[in-house]
Amino acid sequence: MDFAKYINEYGDIVNPYAGKTENGNWLEGTISVEWLQEHFGLYQTLDECIQATDSEGLKLFFEYLKTQQ
């Protein structure tokens, strides 16, 4: 998977699910392309990335990226 196509002008990818408040609301942040490539670059599809993680935030993030294609 090549995540570079999702980068912004600062070299990061916007992540609407970067963290949660104490009230359970999602916080927007960014995620590094390098980190994504290191941990999920071996997968061919975003669906494979979703299956490869137990993180609720990452699952939602990968679903979000599907809408950005």
N, C-alpha and C positions, 0 to 999 in steps of 0.2 A: 504494500500500500504506500503510495506516495502522498504524504500529508502536506507537502510544500505548496500544493495548489490552493490551500485554504489560508495561507498566511496573510497577515495585514501588513501595513506599511512599516511596522516595527519588527517584523520577523516572527511574530507570535500568531497564535490562532485564538480568536475569541472563544471563550467557553462559558456559556450561560449557566453552567452547573459546576462552577469551580469550588463551591463550598456552600455550607448551610448555616443559617443563623440559629440561635437557640430556639426560635419559634418555628423552625423547619422551612423557612423560605430560602430559595436558592439565591446565591450571590454570583454575579458575573465576574469573570476574571480572564486570564489568558493561560494557555498551555504551550509549552515549548515544542516546536517541531522536532528538535533533536530528541527530546524525551519520547515523543510519540513514535518516531522512527526506531528508536532503540527497543522499545517495548512492544510495539504493534506493527512495525514495518514488514515483518515476515508474512503477514496476512494479506490476502488478495482483495477482500471486500470488507466493508464496514460491518456487515452481518457477522463475519468471522471475528472481528474485533470485539463485538458485543458479546459473542459466545465465550471469548477468552478472558473476560474480566468478571469479577464478583462485585465490582464497585458500582453502586447505583448511579453516582454522578457520571462515571465514564460511559455507562450504558446509555444514559440520556444524552450525553455529549455526542456519542457516535450516531445516535438517532438524529440529533440536530444536524450533524454534518451531512447526513443523507438528504436533508432538505436544501442544502447549500450546493449541491452538485449541479 
